[in-house]
Amino acid sequence: MFDLYWLLAAIALFLGCAIQTALGFGMAVIAAPIIVLFKPEWVPTILTMVALVLSLQNAWNQRSGVRWRLIAPAMVSRIPGTILGAWVLLLLPVQLLQVLVALMVFVAIFATALAKPFAASTLNLSLAGFVSGLAGTTTSIGGPPMALVMQHGSTHTTRANLSIYFAFSCITSLVSYQAVGLLNSSLWLTGISFIPVAYLGFFAGKGLRNWVDERFRVILLSLCSVSALIALYGAVF
């Protein structure tokens, strides 16, 4: 289990967990395009396990900012998106999954960098929750739709509510993976082996929160672009 591929995945997950803790989202955006190159069977299942552990840590750490009435519509609409995503995932060949991961990252980059602000209304949160469920279940990259809608709230509240939403999302996705036969004991053990990485990334990310500014945002988008290009190259060549 603990070979070179595990080490490379651990590095990618550590960076992703640190960034998500600092910004509120971004773990899968960083890690998925890299891991899908050499361990496509780990995407999205292993990433979802790691994201669950990380989201629970962040949700507890930021619990004073949770607004249940705000985030509830997205949590409800996430469920049908998750069900549809699990069904779609059964039909995807590995190469198409790689391309889909890369395209989702590019969409996330474009939306984060250029899109106009969305109001965090019940309708917008419900739509974002459904799209997030579909994208997150198929590629593990479900954060951008929610982050896009919520990015203009207070930083503490946004991080807290995204963390609660992601924890709920990961649970629903893992249940769906198990139900359709995408999870087995080997994958569960591999996922558990990355739990210490999630904790290390969490503590590193806490130290980065005070440094999150426009410059850091540019660095994040640049890293995401490189990750997406790597995944796209692996799928095509």
WOGIVEN-V890091 format. One record per residue. N is the residue number from 1. NEAR is the number of other C-alpha atoms within 12 Angstrom. D_FIRST is the distance of its C-alpha to the first C-alpha in Angstrom with 2 decimals. Layout:
n | near | d_first
N | NEAR | D_FIRST
N | NEAR | D_FIRST
This chain:
n | near | d_first
1 | 16 | 0.00
2 | 13 | 3.81
3 | 11 | 5.78
4 | 13 | 9.16
5 | 20 | 8.72
6 | 24 | 6.84
7 | 19 | 9.73
8 | 23 | 12.25
9 | 39 | 11.58
10 | 37 | 11.89
11 | 26 | 15.11
12 | 35 | 16.46
13 | 46 | 15.95
14 | 36 | 17.53
15 | 36 | 20.46
16 | 43 | 20.86
17 | 48 | 20.94
18 | 39 | 23.44
19 | 42 | 25.59
20 | 46 | 25.68
21 | 46 | 26.70
22 | 37 | 29.40
23 | 41 | 30.72
24 | 47 | 30.00
25 | 47 | 27.79
26 | 50 | 25.67
27 | 52 | 21.96
28 | 54 | 21.20
29 | 50 | 23.92
30 | 47 | 22.13
31 | 50 | 18.44
32 | 55 | 18.82
33 | 48 | 20.59
34 | 43 | 18.00
35 | 42 | 14.81
36 | 42 | 16.79
37 | 35 | 17.27
38 | 25 | 13.89
39 | 31 | 12.10
40 | 32 | 15.28
41 | 28 | 13.85
42 | 40 | 12.57
43 | 42 | 16.26
44 | 47 | 17.97
45 | 45 | 16.08
46 | 45 | 13.31
47 | 54 | 16.02
48 | 48 | 18.41
49 | 42 | 16.48
50 | 49 | 16.24
51 | 57 | 19.86
52 | 36 | 21.00
53 | 38 | 19.98
54 | 48 | 21.55
55 | 43 | 24.61
56 | 32 | 25.34
57 | 33 | 25.34
58 | 43 | 27.60
59 | 33 | 29.81
60 | 22 | 30.49
61 | 24 | 31.12
62 | 26 | 33.49
63 | 22 | 34.90
64 | 17 | 38.49
65 | 24 | 38.42
66 | 26 | 37.34
67 | 24 | 40.10
68 | 21 | 39.46
69 | 16 | 42.42
70 | 31 | 41.24
71 | 38 | 37.71
72 | 26 | 38.52
73 | 26 | 39.70
74 | 42 | 36.44
75 | 37 | 34.43
76 | 28 | 36.70
77 | 31 | 36.59
78 | 40 | 32.80
79 | 35 | 32.67
80 | 27 | 34.34
81 | 32 | 32.40
82 | 40 | 29.10
83 | 32 | 30.41
84 | 28 | 31.53
85 | 34 | 28.28
86 | 35 | 26.22
87 | 22 | 28.70
88 | 25 | 28.57
89 | 32 | 24.78
90 | 23 | 25.07
91 | 16 | 27.38
92 | 21 | 25.53
93 | 16 | 24.14
94 | 27 | 21.22
95 | 24 | 23.70
96 | 25 | 25.97
97 | 38 | 23.28
98 | 40 | 22.64
99 | 32 | 26.41
100 | 34 | 26.82
101 | 47 | 24.33
102 | 40 | 26.22
103 | 30 | 29.56
104 | 39 | 28.72
105 | 45 | 27.91
106 | 32 | 31.21
107 | 27 | 33.07
108 | 35 | 31.68
109 | 34 | 32.78
110 | 20 | 36.18
111 | 23 | 36.74
112 | 32 | 35.80
113 | 24 | 37.87
114 | 13 | 40.88
115 | 17 | 41.40
116 | 13 | 44.29
117 | 19 | 43.77
118 | 23 | 43.40
119 | 20 | 45.05
120 | 29 | 42.79
121 | 22 | 44.99
122 | 22 | 44.10
123 | 20 | 44.27
124 | 26 | 42.12
125 | 35 | 39.47
126 | 30 | 39.52
127 | 28 | 39.14
128 | 39 | 36.36
129 | 44 | 34.54
130 | 32 | 34.80
131 | 36 | 33.66
132 | 46 | 30.81
133 | 45 | 29.74
134 | 36 | 29.87
135 | 41 | 28.13
136 | 54 | 25.51
137 | 48 | 24.53
138 | 46 | 24.36
139 | 46 | 22.79
140 | 52 | 21.83
141 | 50 | 24.64
142 | 47 | 27.31
143 | 53 | 28.51
144 | 39 | 31.12
145 | 42 | 33.73
146 | 50 | 33.85
147 | 44 | 33.80
148 | 37 | 36.57
149 | 35 | 38.80
150 | 38 | 38.22
151 | 32 | 37.97
152 | 19 | 41.62
153 | 25 | 41.66
154 | 18 | 41.37
155 | 25 | 38.08
156 | 28 | 37.40
157 | 29 | 38.28
158 | 38 | 36.30
159 | 43 | 33.08
160 | 39 | 33.66
161 | 45 | 34.44
162 | 55 | 31.65
163 | 46 | 29.17
164 | 41 | 30.73
165 | 49 | 30.77
166 | 51 | 27.12
167 | 32 | 26.10
168 | 36 | 28.30
169 | 47 | 27.04
170 | 42 | 23.36
171 | 30 | 24.38
172 | 34 | 26.51
173 | 46 | 23.91
174 | 40 | 21.24
175 | 23 | 24.04
176 | 34 | 24.96
177 | 35 | 21.49
178 | 19 | 21.35
179 | 17 | 24.94
180 | 21 | 24.56
181 | 17 | 21.46
182 | 28 | 18.94
183 | 28 | 16.56
184 | 19 | 14.83
185 | 13 | 12.97
186 | 16 | 9.51
187 | 28 | 10.51
188 | 23 | 12.06
189 | 19 | 9.23
190 | 29 | 7.26
191 | 34 | 10.76
192 | 25 | 11.47
193 | 25 | 8.82
194 | 36 | 10.94
195 | 30 | 14.18
196 | 21 | 14.93
197 | 32 | 14.83
198 | 41 | 17.40
199 | 31 | 19.55
200 | 27 | 19.59
201 | 35 | 20.55
202 | 38 | 23.16
203 | 25 | 24.84
204 | 24 | 24.89
205 | 32 | 26.40
206 | 27 | 29.06
207 | 17 | 30.30
208 | 22 | 30.66
209 | 23 | 32.78
210 | 15 | 36.02
211 | 17 | 35.28
212 | 23 | 34.84
213 | 15 | 37.79
214 | 12 | 38.77
215 | 11 | 37.35
216 | 18 | 33.89
217 | 24 | 34.24
218 | 16 | 35.02
219 | 19 | 31.97
220 | 32 | 29.79
221 | 29 | 31.44
222 | 23 | 31.02
223 | 28 | 27.27
224 | 40 | 27.07
225 | 30 | 29.18
226 | 23 | 27.03
227 | 37 | 23.86
228 | 37 | 25.86
229 | 29 | 27.26
230 | 30 | 23.88
231 | 38 | 22.80
232 | 29 | 26.24
233 | 21 | 26.14
234 | 26 | 22.85
235 | 26 | 24.45
236 | 17 | 27.75
237 | 12 | 26.88
